[in-house]
Amino acid sequence: MSDIPRRAASRTAKLAGLPLGVAGRAAAGFGRRLTGGDRDEISAQLAAKSAEQLFAVLGELKGGAMKFGQALSVAEAAIPEEFAEPYREALTKLQAAAPPMPMSDVDYMLTQQFGRSWKSRFAEFDETPAASASIGQVHKAVWSDGREVAVKVQYPGAEEALRSDLRQLGRLSRVLQPLVPGMEIRPLIDELRDRMEEELDYRDEATYQREFAAIFEGDPEVKVPRVIGSAPKAVISEWVQGRPLASVIREGSVDERDHAANLLAKFHYSAPDRARLLHADPHPGNFGILDDGRLLVLDFGAVARLPDGMPAELVAMTKYALQGRGGDLMALMRSAGFVRSGARIEQEQVLAYLAPFTEPLEVEEFHFTRRWIQRQAERVGDLRSPDAAIGRSLNLPPRFLLVHRVTMGTLAILCQLDGHVRLREIVAEWQPEMFEPDAPTG
């Protein structure tokens, strides 16, 4: 495995070359404008070329760079439309695409995990990978008892590569920021780094997957593949194949997209109370739709334990916002640490700030669209907006950060699906206290 350092150096060089390429194209565009080129046309060409380079490089890499690209793919719906189109196709490819690991590396890793005779456990083993992920790839095989299985194998050197990529991306965050308008790059990279360690040991992933599979066994709407065996760098589970959610987003009918959106919403909002767990990696590559209409859920490397279900403070805050109870909302937000120390903010301002986030719960059926989530991003991202000023007075306590990110990621996928979702009904089933009448206290 002496070529791993060479691979890492190559990865770093490719990442470091991104801003230089963008700068070069910007200079060339400036030159064309001096000679009479159309400004809008040149800007569109620059955006398309920048997107092409960014995601071509990320698509060649594994580890943190691809993880970063997958995270961006979820938030694609919030990117302003004038910038979004060049990114959309390239982002979608990152959800399930990476160069294959050679079979020699697969053999090396499985020998480390299961011993030299690992092949004897299988009746068949397809050497061509069926899918790839940020730190591993999946092979289809037949278990010794005849069952079709999926064998997920971690890339050799994945741990070092992950750390190296995220360090490099962190250093480049300011230069990468203009490539993805409407998104905060640095906090995204910081959170990926925080979650990184949890995904490197596949035994943890196997434990979470077993728990999810047990809870959803026999469920008419959700399928979680059962785990057959696991090791630190490999996990074997039953083979289940569905239509990728990215395909439904791209070419599904209205009914198919609405069906997928409602199933995804039900899974997200029910899991904390049903399983006391939260699937914390919401991007379309981790979901599919089976022929029988069920939602297929994959990849349990990032999971959060919620012993008490959905945090009570978040449920109560949403309830107070829905009911217009500004006094109760402000009291709770201050006590829970959502308002920065010394910030002067009126309850009416907070109610107005949160109103768009409660919109989907105020009607029987809400139409999630890209334009809706773009408006939310513009509203809080425009420094001239009053809502942006309110946002700077607020704080998201660390204990709620993951739930908030996963919820927003899920809503972004609903917008990618352009789904009509009965979200109020779904949330009321699992957090009924959010809609129960309650006399105001302030």
Solvent accessible surface area in square Angstrom, and as a share of the most:
residue,aa,sasa,rsa
1,M,83,0.37
2,S,106,0.68
3,D,33,0.17
4,I,40,0.20
5,P,91,0.58
6,R,163,0.60
7,R,86,0.32
8,A,30,0.24
9,A,65,0.50
10,S,50,0.33
11,R,28,0.10
12,T,45,0.26
13,A,65,0.51
14,K,80,0.34
15,L,1,0.00
16,A,39,0.30
17,G,25,0.24
18,L,0,0.00
19,P,21,0.13
20,L,135,0.67
21,G,22,0.21
22,V,36,0.20
23,A,61,0.47
24,G,42,0.41
25,R,53,0.19
26,A,48,0.37
27,A,67,0.52
28,A,51,0.39
29,G,0,0.00
30,F,112,0.47
31,G,30,0.29
32,R,99,0.36
33,R,69,0.25
34,L,131,0.65
35,T,120,0.70
36,G,68,0.65
37,G,33,0.32
38,D,82,0.43
39,R,159,0.58
40,D,112,0.58
41,E,98,0.44
42,I,7,0.04
43,S,51,0.33
44,A,61,0.47
45,Q,78,0.35
46,L,33,0.17
47,A,19,0.15
48,A,43,0.33
49,K,109,0.46
50,S,8,0.05
51,A,0,0.00
52,E,106,0.47
53,Q,45,0.20
54,L,1,0.01
55,F,8,0.03
56,A,55,0.42
57,V,19,0.11
58,L,0,0.00
59,G,20,0.20
60,E,85,0.38
61,L,5,0.03
62,K,36,0.15
63,G,1,0.01
64,G,0,0.00
65,A,0,0.00
66,M,0,0.00
67,K,21,0.09
68,F,1,0.00
69,G,0,0.00
70,Q,7,0.03
71,A,25,0.19
72,L,0,0.00
73,S,1,0.01
74,V,13,0.08
75,A,23,0.18
76,E,6,0.03
77,A,0,0.00
78,A,13,0.10
79,I,1,0.00
80,P,22,0.14
81,E,86,0.38
82,E,132,0.59
83,F,76,0.32
84,A,0,0.00
85,E,112,0.50
86,P,44,0.28
87,Y,6,0.02
88,R,45,0.16
89,E,121,0.54
90,A,24,0.18
91,L,3,0.01
92,T,37,0.22
93,K,124,0.52
94,L,3,0.02
95,Q,11,0.05
96,A,61,0.47
97,A,45,0.35
98,A,20,0.16
99,P,54,0.34
100,P,87,0.55
101,M,8,0.04
102,P,72,0.45
103,M,42,0.19
104,S,81,0.53
105,D,9,0.05
106,V,0,0.00
107,D,54,0.28
108,Y,85,0.32
109,M,10,0.04
110,L,0,0.00
111,T,38,0.22
112,Q,107,0.48
113,Q,36,0.16
114,F,30,0.12
115,G,31,0.30
116,R,220,0.80
117,S,77,0.49
118,W,2,0.01
119,K,116,0.49
120,S,87,0.56
121,R,99,0.36
122,F,19,0.08
123,A,69,0.54
124,E,112,0.50
125,F,40,0.17
126,D,71,0.37
127,E,103,0.46
128,T,97,0.57
129,P,32,0.20
130,A,57,0.44
131,A,45,0.35
132,S,15,0.10
133,A,17,0.13
134,S,4,0.03
135,I,9,0.05
136,G,0,0.00
137,Q,0,0.00
138,V,27,0.16
139,H,0,0.00
140,K,66,0.28
141,A,3,0.02
142,V,29,0.17
143,W,37,0.13
144,S,73,0.47
145,D,88,0.46
146,G,52,0.50
147,R,115,0.42
148,E,88,0.40
149,V,0,0.00
150,A,18,0.14
151,V,0,0.00
152,K,23,0.10
153,V,0,0.00
154,Q,3,0.01
155,Y,11,0.04
156,P,15,0.10
157,G,19,0.18
158,A,5,0.04
159,E,58,0.26
160,E,107,0.48
161,A,15,0.11
162,L,7,0.03
163,R,79,0.29
164,S,21,0.13
165,D,2,0.01
166,L,3,0.02
167,R,125,0.46
168,Q,14,0.06
169,L,0,0.00
170,G,4,0.04
171,R,160,0.58
172,L,21,0.10
173,S,8,0.05
174,R,215,0.79
175,V,68,0.39
176,L,1,0.01
177,Q,55,0.24
178,P,94,0.59
179,L,8,0.04
180,V,3,0.01
181,P,27,0.17
182,G,51,0.49
183,M,27,0.12
184,E,125,0.56
185,I,1,0.00
186,R,111,0.41
187,P,75,0.47
188,L,28,0.14
189,I,0,0.00
190,D,50,0.26
191,E,20,0.09
192,L,24,0.12
193,R,78,0.28
194,D,103,0.53
195,R,35,0.13
196,M,14,0.06
197,E,90,0.40
198,E,70,0.31
199,E,20,0.09
200,L,10,0.05
201,D,37,0.19
202,Y,1,0.00
203,R,125,0.45
204,D,69,0.36
205,E,6,0.03
206,A,0,0.00
207,T,60,0.35
208,Y,40,0.15
209,Q,12,0.06
210,R,104,0.38
211,E,56,0.25
212,F,0,0.00
213,A,7,0.06
214,A,74,0.58
215,I,72,0.37
216,F,5,0.02
217,E,109,0.49
218,G,72,0.69
219,D,17,0.09
220,P,113,0.71
221,E,63,0.28
222,V,7,0.04
223,K,31,0.13
224,V,6,0.03
225,P,3,0.02
226,R,114,0.41
227,V,21,0.12
228,I,39,0.20
229,G,17,0.17
230,S,37,0.24
231,A,8,0.06
232,P,48,0.30
233,K,50,0.21
234,A,0,0.00
235,V,6,0.04
236,I,1,0.01
237,S,14,0.09
238,E,29,0.13
239,W,49,0.17
240,V,34,0.20
241,Q,133,0.59
242,G,21,0.20
243,R,78,0.28
244,P,79,0.50
245,L,0,0.00
246,A,15,0.11
247,S,13,0.08
248,V,3,0.01
249,I,32,0.16
250,R,150,0.55
251,E,113,0.51
252,G,10,0.10
253,S,57,0.37
254,V,81,0.46
255,D,110,0.57
256,E,78,0.35
257,R,38,0.14
258,D,26,0.14
259,H,81,0.36
260,A,0,0.00
261,A,0,0.00
262,N,29,0.15
263,L,5,0.02
264,L,3,0.02
265,A,0,0.00
266,K,69,0.29
267,F,5,0.02
268,H,9,0.04
269,Y,22,0.08
270,S,4,0.02
271,A,1,0.01
272,P,0,0.00
273,D,46,0.24
274,R,79,0.29
275,A,14,0.11
276,R,102,0.37
277,L,1,0.00
278,L,2,0.01
279,H,8,0.04
280,A,1,0.01
281,D,17,0.09
282,P,9,0.05
283,H,7,0.03
284,P,0,0.00
285,G,26,0.25
286,N,7,0.04
287,F,8,0.03
288,G,3,0.03
289,I,24,0.12
290,L,16,0.08
291,D,160,0.83
292,D,95,0.49
293,G,22,0.21
294,R,60,0.22
295,L,0,0.00
296,L,5,0.02
297,V,0,0.00
298,L,64,0.32
299,D,31,0.16
300,F,0,0.00
301,G,3,0.03
302,A,4,0.03
303,V,4,0.02
304,A,14,0.11
305,R,124,0.45
306,L,22,0.11
307,P,105,0.66
308,D,127,0.66
309,G,3,0.03
310,M,22,0.10
311,P,21,0.13
312,A,74,0.58
313,E,54,0.24
314,L,33,0.17
315,V,6,0.04
316,A,26,0.20
317,M,19,0.08
318,T,33,0.19
319,K,23,0.10
320,Y,39,0.15
321,A,16,0.12
322,L,37,0.19
323,Q,69,0.31
324,G,45,0.44
325,R,20,0.07
326,G,4,0.04
327,G,26,0.25
328,D,13,0.07
329,L,0,0.00
330,M,17,0.08
331,A,67,0.52
332,L,35,0.17
333,M,3,0.01
334,R,117,0.43
335,S,92,0.59
336,A,8,0.06
337,G,30,0.28
338,F,9,0.04
339,V,14,0.08
340,R,122,0.45
341,S,122,0.79
342,G,75,0.72
343,A,20,0.16
344,R,231,0.84
345,I,14,0.07
346,E,110,0.49
347,Q,71,0.32
348,E,113,0.51
349,Q,75,0.33
350,V,0,0.00
351,L,39,0.19
352,A,62,0.48
353,Y,29,0.11
354,L,27,0.14
355,A,45,0.35
356,P,17,0.11
357,F,64,0.27
358,T,7,0.04
359,E,63,0.28
360,P,3,0.02
361,L,13,0.07
362,E,96,0.43
363,V,68,0.39
364,E,124,0.56
365,E,87,0.39
366,F,27,0.11
367,H,75,0.33
368,F,0,0.00
369,T,32,0.18
370,R,52,0.19
371,R,116,0.42
372,W,8,0.03
373,I,9,0.05
374,Q,4,0.02
375,R,112,0.41
376,Q,13,0.06
377,A,25,0.19
378,E,70,0.31
379,R,41,0.15
380,V,56,0.32
381,G,52,0.50
382,D,50,0.26
383,L,140,0.70
384,R,212,0.78
385,S,21,0.13
386,P,105,0.66
387,D,28,0.14
388,A,4,0.03
389,A,45,0.35
390,I,18,0.09
391,G,22,0.21
392,R,131,0.48
393,S,25,0.16
394,L,21,0.10
395,N,53,0.27
396,L,59,0.29
397,P,5,0.03
398,P,117,0.73
399,R,145,0.53
400,F,4,0.02
401,L,71,0.35
402,L,26,0.13
403,V,6,0.03
404,H,81,0.36
405,R,63,0.23
406,V,1,0.00
407,T,26,0.15
408,M,50,0.22
409,G,9,0.09
410,T,3,0.02
411,L,14,0.07
412,A,5,0.04
413,I,0,0.00
414,L,0,0.00
415,C,0,0.00
416,Q,6,0.03
417,L,0,0.00
418,D,51,0.26
419,G,0,0.00
420,H,56,0.25
421,V,0,0.00
422,R,97,0.35
423,L,5,0.02
424,R,91,0.33
425,E,96,0.43
426,I,6,0.03
427,V,1,0.00
428,A,34,0.26
429,E,119,0.53
430,W,68,0.24
431,Q,4,0.02
432,P,67,0.42
433,E,79,0.35
434,M,13,0.06
435,F,46,0.19
436,E,87,0.39
437,P,130,0.82
438,D,74,0.38
439,A,77,0.60
440,P,92,0.58
441,T,119,0.69
442,G,90,0.87
